[in-house]
């Protein structure tokens, strides 16, 4: 379905075939056709595996002695191909995650995990083919919505298990899931491995200009919910927007030292910003509002820190929309030494710059210069270096 979505979005299936040929695998065939799922048209990519024991090219003849491939076998096949290094690297990374999950489930090592050869060939085509599509289309960042898993039971190599299958749910740890009342395995381990290894989960779409839309079709046709994987390909805005949560609580009986420790712990569990606001509480007691800005994914961890590390009996939380400049980090060779710089841009124009604190602190200590002076010198030099800020 992933390959089908990319082909539906405009990728020529012949490009995928030509690149996959560099793996020197035999005994399979790829084709694509337009189909309808619940009345919506998408592209179904068929990967047909022929019954033969010669899937692997002669240069990999050492794999023929059994019907199973280990992770190291698959890694060798990919590494010995003439594919681009970026395609090799991401493909191996996905297979490594799959093998690590299987090893954990079966209490063994990655090297002892076996992929049945026919299934392994199918997975290689799916995974490497998807990475080829991503690289060929020039996709730099992947986001995915909450993942539907279905319900009921599915048959695995080791028996019948509730949906999601053990490998799938292990791969989807720490991701947002969506409840769908369909008695079928909607997300497979292969699909889960691809998106969670290469992508980042979001509840809403990132702010972007959509250029292409693709629908990848599954094998079954559900009359109520289209069995399709939809992808958007586009350009993100320089001024990105996303949804965040603010979790906060009032404190009037903790010292500043402990609150500083709480701040450190909140950053450790994923808060993107933490700040304190002085307030006047009942009976004239001075207090502090502890506020943390955090994504929905890390919200439970932030709540846990607030309850375990502070004296609060309750917290407030509310959703906010955050607007941020496009950011990039560069190393700047300043008159005082090399320093990492954060650059914020809007519509391609630099709006804000910020030398990294740790680098400025190091320079201040090494050269015995006040930290404020280090910031002043580096910032002035940065704004005068127009070529660096482009």
C-alpha positions, 0 to 999 in steps of 0.5 A, spaced: 500 500 500 505 504 501 508 503 494 501 504 491 500 510 494 507 513 491 505 510 484 498 513 485 502 520 487 506 520 480 512 515 481 513 511 475 513 504 477 518 503 472 523 507 476 522 502 482 523 496 478 529 499 475 532 500 482 530 494 485 534 490 479 540 493 483 539 488 489 540 482 484 533 478 486 530 473 482 523 470 482 518 476 483 514 480 479 511 487 480 505 490 477 501 496 478 493 497 476 488 502 478 482 499 482 476 502 486 476 501 494 469 503 497 468 507 490 475 511 491 480 510 486 487 508 488 493 504 485 494 497 487 501 494 486 502 487 486 508 483 488 508 476 485 513 471 488 514 465 484 515 458 487 523 457 486 529 456 490 533 461 486 530 468 489 537 470 490 542 471 485 548 467 484 553 472 488 549 471 494 549 463 493 550 462 500 543 463 502 540 457 498 542 452 503 536 453 507 529 457 506 530 462 511 534 469 511 537 472 517 538 479 518 545 479 516 543 475 510 538 481 508 543 486 510 548 483 505 544 483 500 542 490 500 549 492 502 552 489 496 547 492 491 549 498 487 543 502 490 545 509 493 548 509 500 542 513 503 537 508 500 541 502 503 542 506 510 534 507 511 532 500 508 537 496 513 535 501 519 528 499 518 530 491 517 534 492 523 528 495 527 524 489 525 529 484 527 530 487 534 522 487 535 522 479 533 528 478 537 525 481 543 518 478 542 521 471 542 527 472 547 532 471 542 538 475 539 537 479 532 542 474 529 538 468 531 531 471 528 529 468 521 525 471 515 522 465 511 525 466 504 518 468 500 516 472 506 523 476 506 523 477 499 516 480 499 518 484 505 525 487 501 521 489 495 516 493 500 521 496 504 527 497 499 521 499 494 518 504 499 525 507 501 527 508 493 520 512 492 521 516 498 528 518 495 526 519 488 521 524 490 526 528 494 522 527 500 525 530 506 521 529 512 515 524 513 509 525 518 504 520 519 497 521 523 494 516 528 495 509 526 489 505 525 490 498 527 483 494 527 481 489 531 479 481 532 485 476 530 490 475 525 494 469 524 501 469 525 507 464 523 506 462 531 499 462 531 493 466 532 493 473 536 489 479 537 490 485 533 495 488 533 500 483 532 505 482 537 511 485 532 506 491 530 504 493 537 511 493 539 513 497 533 508 502 535 510 503 542 509 511 544 505 512 537 498 515 537 493 509 535 486 510 532 481 505 534 477 502 528 472 497 528 474 493 523 475 486 524 482 485 520 489 487 521 489 494 518 497 495 520 502 490 518 509 490 522 512 492 515 508 498 514 509 500 522 516 499 521 517 503 515 513 509 518 515 509 525 523 508 523 522 514 517 517 518 520 514 522 526 507 522 528 502 528 529 495 528 531 494 534 525 497 535 518 503 540 518 502 546 515 504 545 508 502 546 501 499 540 498 502 538 491 500 531 490 496 526 493 496 518 492 492 513 494 495 506 495 490 500 495 490 494 499 487 487 497 480 487 500 474 492 499 471 494 505 464 497 503 464 502 509 471 505 509 476 505 503 481 500 504 486 505 502 493 509 504 493 516 503 499 520 502 500 528 501 506 530 498 508 538 499 512 543 501 512 546 508 511 553 510 517 557 512 512 559 518 510 552 521 504 551 525 503 545 530 498 543 536 501 543 543 499 542 550 500 547 556 500 543 563 501 547 569 500 547 576 500 552 582 506 551 587 507 555 594 511 551 598 517 549 594 524 552 594 527 555 588 532 549 588 527 544 588 523 547 582 530 548 578 530 540 579 523 540 577 525 544 570 530 539 568 526 533 569 520 536 565 525 538 559 528 530 560 521 527 558 520 532 552 517 539 554 519 544 549 519 549 554 518 550 561 517 557 565 515 559 572 510 565 573 510 569 580 503 569 583 500 571 589 496 566 592 490 565 598 492 568 605 497 572 601 502 567 600 507 568 594 507 562 589 509 560 582 506 557 576 510 552 573 508 551 566 510 546 561 509 546 553 509 539 550 507 535 545 501 530 546 506 524 545 510 527 551 504 530 555 503 523 560 510 524 562 510 531 563 504 530 568 507 524 571 513 529 573 509 534 575 505 529 580 511 526 582 516 531 583 512 537 586 507 538 592 501 539 587 494 536 588 492 537 581 494 540 574 491 544 569 492 543 561 489 546 555 491 545 547 494 551 544 497 552 537 504 554 536 507 558 530 514 557 529 519 560 524 523 555 520 529 553 523 536 551 521 543 550 525 550 552 522 557 552 525 559 559 525 567 561 525 567 567 529 572 572 531 572 568 538 572 561 535 567 556 532 560 557 535 553 553 533 548 558 531 540 557 530 537 561 525 530 562 524 527 564 517 520 566 514 519 566 507 527 565 506 529 571 509 533 570 516 529 574 522 532 571 528 539 568 530 541 565 536 548 563 538 548 557 542 549 558 550 554 552 551 558 554 546 558 562 548 559 559 555 565 555 553 568 561 549 567 566 555 571 561 560 576 560 555 578 567 554 576 570 560 571 574 557 564 576 560 558 572 557 554 578 555 560 581 551 561 574 547 554 574 545 554 581 543 561 580 539 558 574 535 551 577 534 554 583 531 559 579 527 553 574 524 548 580 522 554 583 518 555 576 515 550 576 510 552 570 506 552 566 512 545 568 513 542 566 506 
